[in-house]
Amino acid sequence: MQMIEILIEGLDNALKQMGTKQLKKPYRDEWDSATPRAGFCYVIAEVIYYYLNPGGFTPRVITWDNGTTHWFLANDAGDIIDPGNLDNFPWDNYRTARKQHFRTTTLSKRGKILADLLGFTMVNDLHDTTGDEY
């Protein structure tokens, strides 16, 4: 658990450096330095997927009634990686998620910024998503 806490602390510090400048418009009002992960769920999921490459985990998205989305990673066994969930919403919300490729086939610009701030470096080429089954 200590490793997770260290990762979350580093993640929060990196996202504070990114601030609202790197947020999409619908999420800018939700962000403040006390909750730096707010609005960054897509980028967080993307960086974890490409850099930490958790085997068997694929991107998932929940679309809320207001049209905004929440991104995270999950596997078919129901295990979830979601450091972007600040609201600790109930399990039923995850059941509404669908498998979804990221919007780009390589790491996004915002993902690269976050990875650089975290000090992540690629050991191999980016995870190839072309063969992932959805």
URSULJO-V289121 format. One record per residue. N is the residue number from 1. RES is the residue in one small letter. SS is DSSP state (hx for helix, st for strand, lp for the rest). Layout:
# URSULJO-V289121
n->N res->RES ss->SS
n->N res->RES ss->SS
This chain:
# URSULJO-V289121
n->1 res->m ss->lp
n->2 res->q ss->hx
n->3 res->m ss->hx
n->4 res->i ss->hx
n->5 res->e ss->hx
n->6 res->i ss->hx
n->7 res->l ss->hx
n->8 res->i ss->hx
n->9 res->e ss->hx
n->10 res->g ss->hx
n->11 res->l ss->hx
n->12 res->d ss->hx
n->13 res->n ss->hx
n->14 res->a ss->hx
n->15 res->l ss->hx
n->16 res->k ss->hx
n->17 res->q ss->hx
n->18 res->m ss->hx
n->19 res->g ss->hx
n->20 res->t ss->hx
n->21 res->k ss->hx
n->22 res->q ss->hx
n->23 res->l ss->lp
n->24 res->k ss->lp
n->25 res->k ss->hx
n->26 res->p ss->hx
n->27 res->y ss->hx
n->28 res->r ss->hx
n->29 res->d ss->hx
n->30 res->e ss->hx
n->31 res->w ss->lp
n->32 res->d ss->lp
n->33 res->s ss->hx
n->34 res->a ss->hx
n->35 res->t ss->hx
n->36 res->p ss->lp
n->37 res->r ss->lp
n->38 res->a ss->lp
n->39 res->g ss->lp
n->40 res->f ss->lp
n->41 res->c ss->hx
n->42 res->y ss->hx
n->43 res->v ss->hx
n->44 res->i ss->hx
n->45 res->a ss->hx
n->46 res->e ss->hx
n->47 res->v ss->hx
n->48 res->i ss->hx
n->49 res->y ss->hx
n->50 res->y ss->hx
n->51 res->y ss->hx
n->52 res->l ss->hx
n->53 res->n ss->lp
n->54 res->p ss->lp
n->55 res->g ss->lp
n->56 res->g ss->lp
n->57 res->f ss->lp
n->58 res->t ss->st
n->59 res->p ss->st
n->60 res->r ss->st
n->61 res->v ss->st
n->62 res->i ss->st
n->63 res->t ss->st
n->64 res->w ss->lp
n->65 res->d ss->lp
n->66 res->n ss->lp
n->67 res->g ss->lp
n->68 res->t ss->lp
n->69 res->t ss->st
n->70 res->h ss->st
n->71 res->w ss->st
n->72 res->f ss->st
n->73 res->l ss->st
n->74 res->a ss->st
n->75 res->n ss->lp
n->76 res->d ss->lp
n->77 res->a ss->lp
n->78 res->g ss->lp
n->79 res->d ss->lp
n->80 res->i ss->st
n->81 res->i ss->st
n->82 res->d ss->lp
n->83 res->p ss->lp
n->84 res->g ss->lp
n->85 res->n ss->lp
n->86 res->l ss->lp
n->87 res->d ss->lp
n->88 res->n ss->lp
n->89 res->f ss->lp
n->90 res->p ss->lp
n->91 res->w ss->hx
n->92 res->d ss->hx
n->93 res->n ss->hx
n->94 res->y ss->hx
n->95 res->r ss->hx
n->96 res->t ss->lp
n->97 res->a ss->lp
n->98 res->r ss->st
n->99 res->k ss->st
n->100 res->q ss->lp
n->101 res->h ss->lp
n->102 res->f ss->lp
n->103 res->r ss->lp
n->104 res->t ss->lp
n->105 res->t ss->lp
n->106 res->t ss->lp
n->107 res->l ss->lp
n->108 res->s ss->lp
n->109 res->k ss->hx
n->110 res->r ss->hx
n->111 res->g ss->hx
n->112 res->k ss->hx
n->113 res->i ss->hx
n->114 res->l ss->hx
n->115 res->a ss->hx
n->116 res->d ss->hx
n->117 res->l ss->hx
n->118 res->l ss->hx
n->119 res->g ss->lp
n->120 res->f ss->lp
n->121 res->t ss->lp
n->122 res->m ss->lp
n->123 res->v ss->lp
n->124 res->n ss->lp
n->125 res->d ss->lp
n->126 res->l ss->lp
n->127 res->h ss->lp
n->128 res->d ss->lp
n->129 res->t ss->lp
n->130 res->t ss->lp
n->131 res->g ss->lp
n->132 res->d ss->lp
n->133 res->e ss->lp
n->134 res->y ss->lp
